[in-house]
Amino acid sequence: MSKNILYYGDNLDILRRHIKDESIDLIYLDPPFKSNQDYNILFAEKNGSKSKAQVKAFEDTWEWTEESAAAYHDIIEKGPERVSKTMQGFDKILDKNDMLAYLSMMAPRLVELNRVLKATGSIFLHCDPTASHYLKILMDAVMGPGNFRNEIIWTYRKFGRSGCYYPRSHDVILFYSKETGNKFNVQYVKPSESTLKRWGTKKRGGKDPYNRYATEEESPGAIMPDYWDINLIIGANPQRLGYPTQKPEDLLERIIKGSSNKGDLILDPFCGCGTAVAVAEKLKRRWIGIDITHLAIALIKDRLQRAFGSKVSYSVIGEPVSLTEAKTLAESDPYQFQWWSLGLVGARKAEQKKGADKGIDGRLLFHIDPKTRDTQEIIISVKSGKLKPEYLRDLRGVVEREQAAIGVLICMEDPTKPMRHEAATGGFYVSPWGKHPKIQILTIEDLLSGKRIDYPPSQQVNITYKKSPVAGVSLTPKKLPYREEE
C-alpha cells in the first residue's frame, strides 16, 4: 500500500474489509470514552469571538444495549480464547454495565488492530485513567503480556479543584509491540538549566550522565522517560482547531518519531480532527485515517489542505461519489448527509435546538480583508427530499434576518424554473472580486461535478474552520532530539 487513505465509516468494518494482515508499522488510537458528556466543537462567532453555539461532534457514551450485548456475545464466541476468557471475567466483575459495553466495543477492534500490525510494529492506546486498568488487561489478552512495553503518563497543567480528590491532570498511553524486536528510536530530553549549570562545561568521563559530550551544545540530554510533560491545546495556541479531544502535535511527534521511520505506514482508526495524520504527513510517513463522522473527515481535509496545500496526496474512501450513493446516505442517515453536503463546500453545521428550525443548516464565514474583523457569513440550507418553492422564500428571509452576505440552497432534486427565477431576482453581494449572486442554488449533482458557491476566493478568505498551522512552521521553541533510521 503506497498511498495515503482517509476512510469514512465504522473502523471495525473497514479494518476487516480493507486493511491487510501485517501491513501497518505503527498504530495510534484515542477512542472515545464514557465521560458523561457530549463532545462539542467550537467555532468562531461572526465577530471572531468564541461562539456560544456548538456543533455536536460525537457522543462518547457507551451504554449496555442490544447492540453491545451482541458485540459481547460475538467476541466471547468467536474471538481468540484468551480474549474470550478475559471478557467473561469482566462480565463477572462489571455485570452488564456501561463499562462492559465499552470493552465489548473495544475488544474486536483491538483484535483486528493486532492482526494488521507488522511483526516489528507497535501500538499506542491513549485512554482515560478511569478505563486504563481494564484496557491494560484487555491489551495483555490481545497482544500478550510479554509484549507490554510502557505505561506512558502524559501530564499537563490543568486548572480546577475538588473537595474529594486531587486534580486529574494526566492521561495514560499504553505502549505494546507485536513481538520482541519492535522498531524503537531513542529520543532525549534536554537537560534542565540546573543540570547544565553543573555539568555543561565538564569534559568526557566521570559520573556526568551526559558524559559522552564535551559541552552542553553537544549534549542531547537524558534518555526520554515514560512520563511526558506536554501542555494541552488551550487558549490562543496556534494549533487549536476547536475539536474537543484534539491532542498536541508534540505528543504525536514523540510517538511517531520513536516507533517508526520515514516511509512507514501509520494507522489511526479513531482519527477525529486528524492530528496523527497531519504529524505523519509532516514527518514523511504514509498514513491511514478512519472516522465515522463526516464532520471529522471534512475537518481533516481542510486541515491537510491548509497545512500542506498541493503537496499532500491522499484518497477518501467511503464518502458518496455518485448521486445514487448520495441518495442512499440521505435515506439512511440524514444527519450525516447534512455534514457531508456542507463539507463539500467547506461549511460547518449550525447547531439547532430540538424542536426549533431557524432555516439554517450550515454556515460559512469569510473575510474580505483578513487584517480586519469584518467577517461575512453565508447561510446554507440543505434539502434532501422533494423541493418546495417556500424553501427558497424561507432562505431569502433568513438571509435578510441574519444580515448574511449570501444564501445557498443545497438540494438533491433539480429546482424548478420558477425557483431559479426567484433566486436570480435576489440581487448580488458585491466584493473586490466582483458580483456574487445573493441567493444561489446548488444540486448535489452540481457539487459532485465540482461546482461550488460563488463567493470571494475561498482559498484566501475562508475562516469557517479555525486555521491549521502550516507544515514546517515550528509552534514550540524546543525540539526534542532523537535518533531515527533513514
N, C-alpha and C positions, 0 to 999 in steps of 0.2 A: 504494500500500500504506500504510494508515494505522495499523495496529495492530502491537503488538509480538508476535513469534513465537519460540517455543523449539522447535526441531526435534530429534527423536531419529533418528539414522541416519547413514549414510555421507554426508559432506558433498559428495562428488563427485556422487552420485546426487541429492541434494537441490538442489544448485546447478543441475543440468541440468533437473530437473523442476519446480522451484518458484520460482526466482528469475529475474525478467525482465531483459532486456538494459537496461543503463544505468539501473538503479533504485537503486543504492547510492551514498551520498555519501562514506562512509569505511569502509575495511576494516582491521581489525587481526587478525593471526593469529600464534599462537605454537605452531606444530606440534611434536609430539613428535619427538625426535631420538635417534639411536642413541648412548646413553651407557653401554652395557653394564650396565644395571641395570634392575630393575623399579621403577617408582614405586609407593609405597605411601602410604596416607592414615592418619594417626594420629588416634586418638580418646581421650577421657578414660577412665581406668580407673574402677572403681566408687567409689574414694575420691577421685576428682577429679584424680589424678596422671596423668602421661603413661602411656599403655598400651604394653606391650611387644607386644601383639597389633597387627597391621597388616592392612589390607584392601587387596588389590591393586586399584589404580585402572586402570592400563593398562600394557601393555608398550610401551616406547619403542624396541624393537629391530626394525629392518627388515633382513630377510635376502633374499638373492637366491634366489627360489623360482620355481616355475612361474607363480605369480600376478604377481610383479614382472616376470618375463620377458614375460608377456602385456601388462602395462601399458607396458613399454618399447617393444615392437613396435607397440602401438596408437598411441602418441604419435609415433613416427617415421613411421608410415604415414599417419596421419590428422590429425596436428597441424599447426599453422602451419609453413611452410617453415623459417623462422629457428629455431624451437624444435626442429624435427626435426633440423636440421644440428647444433645445439648438443648435443642428446642423443647423436647419433652421435659427436661429438667427445669427449664424456665417456666413451663406451664405449671409445674407443681409449686414453684415459688410465687409466681405472679398471678396465676389463676385468671386467665382470660381478661386481663385489663388492657389499658391503652398502651402500656409499655410492651406487652406481648405482641400487640398489633404492630407496633413499630419494628420490633425484632423480626416478626414474621415477614414484614416487607423487606427488611434489610438482608435476611438470610439468603434467599435465592439470588439476589443481586451480587452479594459477596462471593457466592459460589461461581457465578458467571465471570466475575472480575478475576478470580483466581485462574479460571480456565484460559482467559485471553492473555494473561501475563506471561512474558517470556521467563525462561529459567533464570536469567540474570536480572530480572525486573524487580521493582519494589512497589509497594502500595502505601499511601499515606491516607489514613482515615481521620478526618477532622470531626471532632464531636464535643458535645456539651458534657461537662463533668457529671451531670445527672444521669447520663446513659453510658458513660465511657467504660464503667466496670462491666456492664453487661456486654457491650460491644467487644471488649477485650477477650472475654471468654468465648464469644462467638467467633472472633477472628482466630483464636487458638484452634477452634474446631475446624475452621475452613482452611487456614494456612498451615497449621501445625505449630504447636507451642515452641518448637525449636527454631522457627523462622521469625520469631519476635525479635526486633532489633532495638527499638526505643519507645518509650512513652515521652514524647516531646511536650513540654509545657510552654505554651505561648502566653506570656504575661504582658499585660498592658495597664496603663493608668486609666482608671475609671472612677468617676465621681459617684457619690451616693453612700448611704449608710443604712444599717438595720439595727434594730434593738435586740435581735436574737441570733445574728451570725455575722461573720467577718465579710467585708465587701468581696463580692465574687468578681475577680479580675484576672481570670485565666481561662484558656481553652486547652483541650487535650488533643494531641495528634498522635495516633497510633501508627508506628512505622514497622511494617513487616516486609520480608523479602520472599520470593518464590522458593529459592533454595540458597544454600551457602554459596558464597562467591558472587553475590549481587554487586552491581556497579555502585561504587561509592567514591566520590571525590572529596578529599579532605578540605574543609573550609576553616577559616581562622577568624577570631575576634581580635581586633586591635587592642593592645594593652592599654590600661587606663592611664591617665595622666600621672597618678602617683607611682604606678609601676615604671613608667618611662623615666620618671624623675630619679627613681632609684637605680634602674638597670640600663637605661638607654645609652649611656656613654661607656659601659663596660665592654671589654673585649670578649672574644670567644673563650669558653671554658668556665670553670667554676660551677656554682649552683644556680645560675641565672636560667629561668625557664625558657628564655628566649636566646640562649647562648650560642645558637648556630649563626647568629648575625652580629656584626661588629657594632652597628649603630641602630638607633631607633628607626631611621629611614629604611633600613634593610629588613627590620623585623616584621613578619606578617602577623604576629600576635600569638595568642594561645589558641589551641585547637578548640573549635566551637563545641560547647557543651550541649546538653539536651534540654536546656531552658532558654527561651528566646524572648528578649525584651524588645518588642516592636510596637510602636504606637498604633492605636486604632485610627481609622479614617473618619475624622470628625471635623467640624468647623469649616475652615477655608482651605483644607487640604486639596491641592490641585488634582489629586487622583479621584476625588469624591464624585460619584455619579448619582448618588441618591438611592442606590439599591440597598435595602436594609441589611443584608447579610454580606455585603461586599468586604473582601479581605484585602489587606495591604499587598501591594506588589512585592515589597521586600520579603514578605513571608513566603510567597510562591517562588521567588528567586532562589531563596535558600534551598527549598525542596528540589526544584528542578535542576539547579546547578549541582547539588550534592549527589543526586541519584540518576543523572542522565548525562549524555554527551551530545554534541552538535549532531543534528540529523536523526536523533532518536525520536520515537513516536510517543507522545504524551496523550493520556485519556483523562477527561473529566466528565463523568456521567451525570453530574448534577451541576452544570456549568453556570447557572444563574446569570450574572452580568458579565461573565467571561474573563475573570482575572487570570486564571490558569492558562486559558487560550491566548490571551494577549501577551503574557510573560513568555510562554513557549515560543510564540512568533518572534518576540524581541530577541530571545536567546538562540534563535536559529534551530529550533526543534520543529518537527512536524507535530500535528495535533489533531485530536478528535474531541469535539464537544457535543454533549447531549443535554437537551432540556425539554420539559413537557409543556412550556407555555410559549406562545408566540410573542408575548411581551419580552421575555428574556432573549429570544432569537433576534428580535428587532433591535434590542439594545446592544447585543454583541456585534451585530452587523454595523451599527452606527459607530460603536467604539473602535472596531478594526479599521473602518474607513478613515476615521479622524486621526488615528494613531499612525497608520501605515500607508494610507492612500492606495495608489495603484500597485504598490509593492507587495501587498498581501494577496495571495491566491487561495481560494477555497471553494468548495461546493456546499450547497444547502440541500439536504435530503429530507423529505417528509412534508415540506410545505407544498400547497397546491401549485401546480404549474400549468393547469388547464382549467377551462371553465367547468368541466364536469367535476373535477376534483374540488374546485371551489364550492360548487353547489353541495357536494357531499359534506364538506366541512360545515357549511352553513346549516344544513339539516341536522347534523349530528351534534354540533356544539356552537350555537350562535355566538356565545361569549368569546370563544377562541377565534371565530370568524371575524368578529369586530377587531380584535387585536391584530390579526393577520392583515386585514384590509388597511388598517391605519398604519401598520408597519411598512406597507408598500409605498406610502407617501411620506414616511418619516415623522408621523404624528404620534401623539400619545393618547391613551384612552382617558376620557373625562370621568371623574367619579360621579356617580348618581346615587342619591338616597333612594332606598327602597320605596316603591310606590310613586316616585316622582319622575317625570320625564320633562326635562327642560329643553329638549330638542338638540342636545349637544352630546354626540358620541365621542368626539375626539377634538383635540386642539393641536395646532401647530404654531409655534411662536417664531418670530424673526425680527432682526434689527435692520433698519435701513443704514444706520451709522453705528457700527459696533462700539464706537467710543462713547456713545450716549446710552441712556437707559430708556430710550424711546422705543419700547417693544410693541410690535404689531402682532395681531392674532388672526389666525384662520380657523373658522369654526367648521367642523366636519360632521355630517350626518350620514350614517351607514344604514342602508336598507337592503336586506337580502330577499325579501318577499315581493309580492305584487306591488307595483308602484301606484301611488295615488297623487293626483295633482296637488292636494293640500300639503304634501311633503315639501314641495318647493316653496309654497307660500309660507309655511311654517319656518323654513330655513331663512327666508328673507327677513321674517320678523325677528328671529333670533339674532341675526347679524346686526340689525338695527338696534336691538335691545342691548347687546353686548358691545356695541360700537366697534365691531370687528372690521378688519380690512377686507376680508374675503370670506365667502361661504361656499362650501363644496358638498355636493350630494354624491356619495358613492353608492352605486346600486348594481344589482345583479341583472335586472331586466333593462332593455333599451328604453329610454324615455320617449314619450310621445312628442309629436311636433309642437303641440301647444306648450308642453313643458320646456322644450328647448327655446321656444319663442319667448316664454316668460323669463327664462334665465338670461337671454340676450338683451332683454329690456332693463336689466338690473343695474346698468351703468358700469363704471370702471373704477378700479383703485389705481391711482397714478403714483409711480415711483420714479427715481432717477433712471431706471432701466426701461421705462415706457409705461404703457397702459396694460392693466391686467383685469379681465372680467371680474366683476364684483361677485357674481353668482356663477358657479361652474358645476357641470355635471360630468362625472367620470364613471363609466361602467367598469365592472371587473374585467371584462374583455379588453377595455382600453388599457387598464393598468397592467394586465399580463402581457400586452404588446409593447409596453414601455412608456406609454403616455403618462404624464404627471401633472400636478397642479401648476397652473400658470401664475407664478409669483416671483418676486425678485430672486436672483440666483441662489438656490438653497445651499450650495457648497460654500457660499460666502457668509450667509446670514442666518441659517437655521440654528436656533438655540433651544429647540424643543427638549432635547436631552442635554444634560449638563456635559460640558466639553470634556473629552478624554485627553489625557496628556499625549503629546506627540512622541512617538518612539524615538529613543536616542537622547531625550532630554532628561537629565538627572533630576529627580524630585527630592532627593536627600543628599546632604553633603558627604556622608560617609558611605564608602563602598567596601564590602567585606571581601578580602582576597580569598581565592580558592584555587585549587588545582583541578584542572579538567583535562581529560584526554581529548586531543584534537580528532 
